Amino acid sequence: MTLPYPNIPPDIISFGPFHLRWYGVMYLVGYFVGYRLALARIRRGIGVLTQKELDALIPYLSSGC
């Protein structure tokens, strides 16, 4: 017995040439959740970065460099 593979379309919303896709939304959710978790660790005093360093690191990570 096998589980059928779900047939989920990649687009959430399409407006002409603009397509909002599931994987793009998941990247945003991942960055947001990761930032919030890192910030919580910093506030509890168990993070290795300061909040200023984390804020400087996030744009670098999200740019794909």
BALOBA-1460 file (C-alpha; in Angstrom, 3 decimals):
// residues 65
<rec num="1" residu="m" x="0.000" y="0.000" z="0.000"/>
<rec num="2" residu="t" x="1.451" y="3.368" z="-1.009"/>
<rec num="3" residu="l" x="0.486" y="6.932" z="-0.277"/>
<rec num="4" residu="p" x="-0.468" y="8.956" z="-3.342"/>
<rec num="5" residu="y" x="1.703" y="11.973" z="-4.089"/>
<rec num="6" residu="p" x="-0.353" y="15.161" z="-3.590"/>
<rec num="7" residu="n" x="-0.963" y="17.195" z="-6.718"/>
<rec num="8" residu="i" x="-0.402" y="20.704" z="-5.303"/>
<rec num="9" residu="p" x="0.036" y="23.520" z="-7.834"/>
<rec num="10" residu="p" x="3.162" y="25.647" z="-7.218"/>
<rec num="11" residu="d" x="1.288" y="28.972" z="-7.453"/>
<rec num="12" residu="i" x="-0.747" y="30.347" z="-4.578"/>
<rec num="13" residu="i" x="-1.902" y="33.424" z="-6.499"/>
<rec num="14" residu="s" x="-1.257" y="34.597" z="-10.063"/>
<rec num="15" residu="f" x="-1.851" y="38.108" z="-11.353"/>
<rec num="16" residu="g" x="-0.655" y="38.359" z="-14.934"/>
<rec num="17" residu="p" x="3.156" y="38.040" z="-14.869"/>
<rec num="18" residu="f" x="3.238" y="37.990" z="-11.034"/>
<rec num="19" residu="h" x="3.194" y="34.559" z="-9.364"/>
<rec num="20" residu="l" x="3.251" y="34.026" z="-5.620"/>
<rec num="21" residu="r" x="4.603" y="30.516" z="-5.077"/>
<rec num="22" residu="w" x="4.619" y="28.200" z="-2.094"/>
<rec num="23" residu="y" x="8.382" y="27.858" z="-1.865"/>
<rec num="24" residu="g" x="8.832" y="31.637" z="-1.781"/>
<rec num="25" residu="v" x="6.372" y="31.935" z="1.077"/>
<rec num="26" residu="m" x="8.173" y="29.150" z="2.937"/>
<rec num="27" residu="y" x="11.488" y="31.000" z="2.556"/>
<rec num="28" residu="l" x="9.912" y="34.082" z="4.131"/>
<rec num="29" residu="v" x="8.410" y="32.021" z="6.947"/>
<rec num="30" residu="g" x="11.761" y="30.321" z="7.535"/>
<rec num="31" residu="y" x="13.663" y="33.615" z="7.735"/>
<rec num="32" residu="f" x="11.048" y="35.102" z="10.048"/>
<rec num="33" residu="v" x="10.962" y="32.091" z="12.402"/>
<rec num="34" residu="g" x="14.762" y="31.807" z="12.416"/>
<rec num="35" residu="y" x="15.126" y="35.499" z="13.230"/>
<rec num="36" residu="r" x="12.588" y="35.256" z="16.062"/>
<rec num="37" residu="l" x="14.308" y="32.163" z="17.518"/>
<rec num="38" residu="a" x="17.737" y="33.808" z="17.359"/>
<rec num="39" residu="l" x="16.331" y="36.970" z="18.947"/>
<rec num="40" residu="a" x="14.760" y="34.946" z="21.768"/>
<rec num="41" residu="r" x="18.114" y="33.249" z="22.450"/>
<rec num="42" residu="i" x="19.863" y="36.618" z="22.523"/>
<rec num="43" residu="r" x="17.319" y="38.022" z="24.990"/>
<rec num="44" residu="r" x="17.745" y="34.993" z="27.266"/>
<rec num="45" residu="g" x="21.508" y="35.509" z="27.209"/>
<rec num="46" residu="i" x="22.410" y="32.267" z="25.425"/>
<rec num="47" residu="g" x="23.018" y="33.675" z="21.946"/>
<rec num="48" residu="v" x="26.486" y="34.093" z="20.486"/>
<rec num="49" residu="l" x="25.548" y="37.328" z="18.681"/>
<rec num="50" residu="t" x="24.227" y="40.644" z="19.863"/>
<rec num="51" residu="q" x="20.948" y="41.973" z="18.501"/>
<rec num="52" residu="k" x="22.838" y="44.569" z="16.470"/>
<rec num="53" residu="e" x="24.996" y="41.841" z="14.892"/>
<rec num="54" residu="l" x="21.925" y="39.722" z="14.135"/>
<rec num="55" residu="d" x="20.200" y="42.681" z="12.484"/>
<rec num="56" residu="a" x="23.288" y="43.212" z="10.311"/>
<rec num="57" residu="l" x="23.473" y="39.503" z="9.423"/>
<rec num="58" residu="i" x="19.867" y="38.991" z="8.237"/>
<rec num="59" residu="p" x="20.068" y="41.123" z="5.036"/>
<rec num="60" residu="y" x="23.335" y="39.406" z="4.122"/>
<rec num="61" residu="l" x="21.799" y="35.929" z="4.548"/>
<rec num="62" residu="s" x="18.642" y="36.760" z="2.612"/>
<rec num="63" residu="s" x="20.532" y="38.270" z="-0.347"/>
<rec num="64" residu="g" x="22.045" y="34.914" z="-1.295"/>
<rec num="65" residu="c" x="25.663" y="36.092" z="-1.085"/>
